Amino acid sequence: MNKIYVVGIGPGGEAQMTLEARRILESCDIIVGYTVYVALVKRIFPDKRYRETPMRREAERCRMAFEEAEKGYSVAMVCSGDAGVYGMAGLMIELEEEYPGSQVEVVPGVTAALAGGALLGAPLGHDFAVISLSDLLTPWELIEKRLHLAAMADMAICLYNPSSRKRWDYLKRACDVLLGVMDGGRVCGLAYSVGRDAQGQELLTLSELRERQVDMFTTVFIGNSQTRRCHGRMVTPRGYGIKRGSSD
């Protein structure tokens, strides 16, 4: 049985790649992935053989991995963050039945919600929702519905893919949905280029977030009604009943 590993490589920095992910990638003959993610891995494993495809050719990329495995090679399909969170794990498992000689194994990684959350403090300390603003595969009307219902449920919200050149106003549109439920002073956070050279973070209000331009390498956090600024960080308390000290 040919084994194909679908590996979450974390947000991009070598230090945030799990030991298991690194072990698998070191042992594989061929690494397959989206062009941007392959470039990240090449810096760590420059001597590996690579196969890559651009965006919107995900099914072709997956079949490429299966075809290499059928030749007898040990293959890893790499995904940014976690392989099962907006990653290729689901599609690889769906296609597995077309290649009865191969078996898919999913190797988890640190997704941007967790890495970005750690950079900001603890914005996801209680129930939360992760929502992508990309409408390539999900209609915008459904994205709006999910935003509205998550806000109504008073969950902290983490937004992936908040903006691009074609979707430059999607974050503003998302904020408009949230402002229909939340106060404009709601604590929010931005985590920039998590795990990469340009890494940074910022706290702001929901009203300020509405006017902010961000890119695809930004992860956006919207707090719930209990989220607060605490010593320059963003904290969503779980409710342990401690007496609150001073905050800023």
Buried (B, 14 or more C-beta within 10 A) or exposed (E): EBBBBBBBBBBBBEEBBBEBBBEBBEEBBBBBBBEBBBEBBBEBBEEBEBBBBEEEEBEEBBBBBBBBBBEEBBBBBBBBBBBBBBBBBBBBBEBBEEBEEBBBBBBBBBBBBBBBBBBBBBBBBBEBBBBBBBBEEEEBEEBBEBBBEBBEEBBBBBBBBBBBEEBEEBBBBBBEBBBEBBEEEBBBBBBBBBBEEEBEBBBBBBBBBBEBEBEBBBBBBBBBEBBBBBEEBBBBBEEEEEEEEEEE
